[in-house]
Amino acid sequence: MRKLLFVLIPSLIFYFFSCDDGDIITFNIDFDDTFEACDGVNGLVLYKTKDDPSESLSIFINGFTREELFEVNSDGVLNDTKSGTLYYRTYSNERISKLDLFCTDVPDDEIDITMNDDSDCSVVISTTLIEDDNDGVPTALENPDPNGDGIYDDAQDTDGDGLPDYKDADDDGDNVLTKDENPDPNEDGNVSDAQDTDGDGTPDYLDNDDDGDGTLTRDEEKGTQDQNLGNDITNPDVGPDYLNPEVNDVLPAVKYRAHTFTQTFNVTVTIRDIEITELKQESLDFGILEGSGTSGSQSITPEFN
């Protein structure tokens, strides 16, 4: 008779106790709490491997792809449940971490599987997209969820350019990046001390006329319009014209500068309804996805208004 017990602590740890004709053999399986994914033959493979001893834990989902893990809805969320097969394998190979076990049609011929146990299971996929403009103002302070429902569909958009402040690199639309308007001088995560050049109570990063001279900041370029107000300087002793109240020449802006924000996909997987030999396990945290596609950036130039 063989009995199986799952135990979860910070890393993924299983203890297998096997008894056959009175002999007791113990397997201690210790996996990290991250996993990788690749498109296999006819479906998606989620997997984790380890050496010393050489073991793998993998899930196959028929008719599903890696790309679909990142197909979040308009709220930046994906919640889906798929039918899959869980595999636990051991190997005689001293090291398997450098071998291609799952991501080719024909596995490496060096692989020697010594134990293969499998179970049908339900695979619960949860993906959350986190977008951030990295502008020096914490997202929580950019009013991303005014009605508190957990959905950012009503997030604050100070300049009305279609990009909510939390992923708008130029919150006030003055063509000076928020991070360059000194929103958090002491970098303590509190913007109460944000630079306010004209002292009107509105910090520069939310003020479309930073020096209070009556000319919109974005209209204080000279000559060539490159959407870079920092290089338009009449008096070097004072600095850029948009911060000099004595200079209020007007050259109406015609476009916004490009806005870049980062995107991070947090993909977690939970396995349910596991049945291996005599064990029925209700739930197992498979971990969080790592590897390509989980992070990147996007650049957008908003329509000028």
N, C-alpha and C positions, 0 to 999 in steps of 0.2 A: 504494500500500500504506500502511496506517496502523498504527502500533505504539503501544502504551499501556504506561506504566510507573507503578506506584503506589509512593510513598515516604511513610513515616510518621515524623514527628518530633513535638515537643510538640503542635503543632496538626496538623490533618488536611491534608496537602499532597499533591497529585497533580501530576505533570508529564505532559502529553500531547504527544507528538511526532507530527505528521501529515505524511505525504508523499504527494503525488498529482501524477503527471506531473513529478516533479523539484522541485516547489515544497515548501518546508519551512515549516510553521506551528507555532509553539510556544504552548501554553496552560498557564499556571501557575495552578493551582486551590488556593487556600488557605482551608480551613474551620476554624472553632473545634472544640474537642473536646466540645462539647455539642450536643444536638439537642432538638427539640420534637416533640410528637405530637398528633394530633387524629383523631377519627373521621370518615372520609371516606365516600364512597358505597360501600357493601358491604364496607367493611374499614377497617383502621387505616393511617394515613400517618405515617411517621417522617421528619422533614425538617430540613434546615439550609440557610440561604441566606446570601448575602453580596452586597455592592455593590462596584463598582470593581475588577474587572468584575462584572457581575450574573450570578450563577450559583446553581444549587441542586443539592443532592444529596438524593434522597428514596427511601424504601422503601415499597412498598405490600404489606400482608399481608391477603389476602382472608379475610373471615369472622372477623376478630379485632377486639377493641375496646381502647380506651385503658384502661378499667377493669380489664381482664384482666391488664394489666401489673403490677397491685398485688395480685393474688390469690396471696399467699404461703401456704405450708403452715404447720403448727403450729410448725415450727422457724424461721419467718420468712424462708423462702427460696422462690424460684421459679426453676427452670431449665427452659427450654422451647426447642424449635427449630421454626420455622415456615418454610414455603416462601413466598418473596416475589419481588418484582421491584424491582431497583435502577434508578433513573433519574438520569442526569446531564444537566442542561439549562443552556444559556446563553440570555441575553435581550438584546434591543436596548435595553430600558428602562435608563435611567441608574441608577435605584434601584428595587429590588424588595423591600427589607426592610419597607416599609410596605404592600405589596400583599398581598391574601389569595390566595395561590397554591394552597393545598391544602385549606382547611377549609370550603369552601362547595361546594354542588352545581354552581353556575355560577361559574367563575373570573372574576376581574375582567377586563373587556373591554379594559383597557389593556395587558394582558400580551402581549408579542410574543416568542415562542420562536424563537431562531435556530438552535439545535442541540439535538437530543434523542437521547440514546443510552441504551439500556436492556439489562438482563441479568437472567435468572432467577438466583436466589440462595437460599441457606439463611440464615435469620435466627436467630441464637442470642441468646436473651433471658435475662439473669441479673438477678434482683431480690433485694435483701437489705433486710429491715426492721430498722432500728436503733431501739430504744426506750430512753429514758433519763429518769430522774426528776429530773435536774438538782438533786440534793440536796446537792451539794458534796463528795460522795464519788465518786471515779472508779469507773466500772463494774468495771474490772479488780480493784479492791480490795473488791468486794462479792461475791466468790466466785460468779461467774455460771456457772462450768463446773467443778464439783468433780472430775469424772472425766476432764476434759481431752479429751473427744471432739469438741469444737467445737460441740456442741449444748447449748442452755441449758435442757434439760428437767429438770435436777436442780439448778437454781440455788438458792442459799441463800435461805431465807425465814424470817428470824429470828422474826417474830411469828406465823407460821403462818396468815396471813390470805388466802393464795392468790396474793398478789403477790410475786414474787421481789424481793429487796432492790434489785436494780439498776433496777427501775422502781416501787419503793415509796417514796413521798415521806415515809413515816413508818416507818422500818425496824423499830423495836421495838414499834410499835402502842400507844404511850402517849399518842397524840393531840397530841403536840408534833412538828412537822415536823422531820425530820432536819437540814435546813439551818439551823434555829433552835436546834440543840443544839450548835453550834460544833464540828463534826466536824473541821475543818481550820483552826485559828486563824490560821496564817500563810499559808494558801492556796497551799502549795507542792506540793499533790497527794499529800502524805504525812500520813496520819491518826494517826500515832503520838503526836501531841501533842493529840489530841482531848480536849475537856472531859470530866472525870470528877469530878462534883461530890462524890460521897461517897467517892472514893478507893478504890473496891473493885476496881479493875482493869478494869472494864467501862465503856467510854466511854458518856456519856449517850445518844448516838444509838442504842445497842444495849442500854440499861439500862431496864427497865420500872419501876424505882423509883430515880429519879435522885438523890434526896437521902438514900436509905438509911434512911428513917424507918419502914419497914414498911408503908407505904400505897402502893399502886401509883400511879404518876404520874397515870394517866388517871382515878383515883378521887378526885383532889384538887380537884375543882371545887366552887364554892359557889353556892347559889341556882340560877339558870338554867343548865342544861347546854347549852352551845353548842359543845362540843368545842374550846374555845379556852382552854387552861390559862394562857395568858399574862395574862389579865385577872382572874384569881382571886388577889388579893393581900391578905393579912392584915397584914403588916408591910412598908410601902413601903421601909424601910431595908434589908431583906433581898432583897425581890423576890417573884416568884410563889411561891405556897405549895408547888408541886411541887419547888422548890429550897430550901425552908426546912425543915430537919429538926425544928424546934420546933413545926411545925404538921402534924398528921397526921389531920385530920378526914376522914371517909370519906363520899363520895357516889358509890356505884358507877356507873361509866360504863354507858351503854346502847347506844352506837353509836360507830363510827369516823367520823372526818372524811373528807371527799372527798379522793381522791388523783389528782393530775394528772401525766401523763407525756407526753413528746413522742414523736412517731413520724416517722422519716425513711426514705423509700424510695429506695435507690440502685438505679437501673435502668440497666444498661449493655447495649449491643447490639454484637455482632460479626457481620460478614457473611462468609459462606463460599461457595466454589464460584462465584466471579464469572467471567462470560465476556462480555467486551465486545470486539467485532471479533476480533482474533487473540490477545487476552490471556486467560490463565486465572490468576486470583488466588486463592490458597488461603484467605486470611483478611485481613479489614480491620476494624480497630477503629472503629466508627461513633461511639462516644462515650457520654456519660452524659446521661440525660434531665433537662431542667429544665422548670420551669413548675408549674402548679397540680396539686395532688394528691400532690406528692412529699414534702410535710411537713405536719404538723399536730399535734394533741394529743388526748388522750383522758382523760376524767375518770371515775373509778370509786370508788364507796363500797363497800369490802369488807363481806362479811357479818360481823357482830359475833360474836366468840367469847370 
